[in-house]
Amino acid sequence: MTLSDIVYAIGDFSQAIFVVFEIIGNSFNTFLVLLGFAGFAYWMNFQRKVSAKATVSTEAKDIVGWYKENAETKILK
């Protein structure tokens, strides 16, 4: 087995991989984009539920020092 045989074997393997990419086409990219949108929707829904359970005020005048009061007794979950 010569060096050129090894190089040609690597080249043939690389071409075989690219044939698989041609078969898949753009569907894998579309799948990843849809998966990203679904993950974002799940994340936003989860954030909405957690924000609804939060006891911290969203008013700017009320949030001063909320994290310091009772810091030893309350644990955020």
Beta strands, then each sheet from edge to edge (+ up, - down):
end
